[in-house]
Amino acid sequence: MLDELKIDTSVVELSKKVEERLVDIFKAVDEVCEFNSLKVLNSFHKHQISEVHFNMTTGYGYGDIGRDTIEKVYADIFKTEDSLVRGQFISGSHALTVTLFALLRPNDTLLSITGKPYDTLDEVIGIVPNDSSLKSFGVNYEQIELVNDDFDYEKIEKRLKESFVKVIEIQRSKGYSTRKSLVIEAVEKVIKLIKEISPETIVMIDNCYCEFVDKTEPTEVGADIAVGSLIKNLGGGIAPNGAYVVGSEKLIKLVAERLTVPGEGKEVGPSMGMNKSLLQGLFMAPSVVASSLKTAIFASLMLEELGFKVEPKYNEKRADIVQNIIFNNPEKLIKYCQGIQAASPVDSNAIPEPWEMPGYTDKVIMAAGAFTQGSSIELSCDGPIRPPYIAYMQGGLTYQYGKLGVMKAISNIINQ
Ligand SMILES: *Cc1c(COP(=O)(O)O)cnc(C)c1O
């Protein structure tokens, strides 16, 4: 059967040796999974989740018990006062956009302390000109680069003492950059500094790809508001679209009134049949995130053994589910992505090619043979076609399918 999938025998042999070395690391992943499963289960019990919560509303969506309860569950998970979990958010980028527009007013300043934010925010902020950007409304933007993959504490302190900064954005996952993702301890340390100098500054976290990777979420260590995508970690591969925002009641009200209507806020927004998927997705999420982590760790050691540069290494502490493979070669990047696609359950016959994606500057290759379009909690691999030709691989609904995908992709590059 492995022949049928065109997985090389040398790759199978290597996988056995690699897995033996990963036993203890996988055990640690399982331990975090168990902790987060308990977190979810306790919240389901607290809110007495039952079939009534799977019901849906249409039209305005008044009195949607399922939707309102899901938002209470999310607030529990993140230990916040409130949350907004909606299919009316197209995805994470949309939720980040709505949140920024909700929190910032003309002449306010947005400061990113993790360098340039995720590519899709370029036109939202106005880094790339757009008539609908924050900049076009008179919102100032500044950024401070990371130094040696950590915050530039000195520069941050100096800037905060100069004049008031309304919102600080911290993007934990690396996006399409070459830096490392930020573990919760680093986030905690910098928030402490920010709050000491400027307690009124809103700390906003782009939490995409980081949920349930560790036992603690950023809102537990001082972040005021956090945003993430439901076609990533917390959707558990079951949510059909959407995003979440968690934070204080006051901030969530602002975000809700920007997403819907001032004066209506959270009261409207029909769930149109997705409540059960959101609950089931969240229920599965700790385990799906664990499978994604194991897939990433497996890939990291396999490719390292084959002489490729990888980040993070198999035994490094992880902040997110993303595995980088630095190919230094466009053909290998493309072949690897095509291998991931060929091992997918859906669209396995499609051969991905680099293309000009809306919202991105360079051509990007994207492999995702997923049940949900663009879902990257399902095994997926993408990368901009620019040096050093890095593959960004993430997801894996089960470790077994993830492992097969990695073995197929490796076979695809060694048989080139
Ligand atoms: C994926 C991602 C986003 C955007 O989320 P989408 O759901 O793809 O719109 C934003 N920030 C980071 C760090 C991401 O990884």
PDBQT file of the ligand as one rigid body, heavy atoms in Angstrom, charges set to zero:
ROOT
HETATM    1  C1  LIG A 501      -3.222  32.665   9.024  1.00  0.00    +0.000 C 
HETATM    2  C2  LIG A 501      -2.813  33.871   9.747  1.00  0.00    +0.000 A 
HETATM    3  C3  LIG A 501      -3.584  35.031   9.677  1.00  0.00    +0.000 A 
HETATM    4  C4  LIG A 501      -4.817  35.147   8.832  1.00  0.00    +0.000 C 
HETATM    5  O1  LIG A 501      -5.787  34.195   9.108  1.00  0.00    +0.000 OA
HETATM    6  P1  LIG A 501      -6.759  33.692   7.923  1.00  0.00    +0.000 P 
HETATM    7  O2  LIG A 501      -7.751  32.858   8.612  1.00  0.00    +0.000 OA
HETATM    8  O3  LIG A 501      -5.890  32.931   6.958  1.00  0.00    +0.000 OA
HETATM    9  O4  LIG A 501      -7.325  34.923   7.296  1.00  0.00    +0.000 OA
HETATM   10  C5  LIG A 501      -3.161  36.121  10.402  1.00  0.00    +0.000 A 
HETATM   11  N1  LIG A 501      -2.048  36.080  11.147  1.00  0.00    +0.000 NA
HETATM   12  C6  LIG A 501      -1.289  34.976  11.231  1.00  0.00    +0.000 A 
HETATM   13  C7  LIG A 501      -0.053  34.982  12.080  1.00  0.00    +0.000 C 
HETATM   14  C8  LIG A 501      -1.641  33.834  10.530  1.00  0.00    +0.000 A 
HETATM   15  O5  LIG A 501      -0.897  32.740  10.605  1.00  0.00    +0.000 OA
ENDROOT
TORSDOF 0
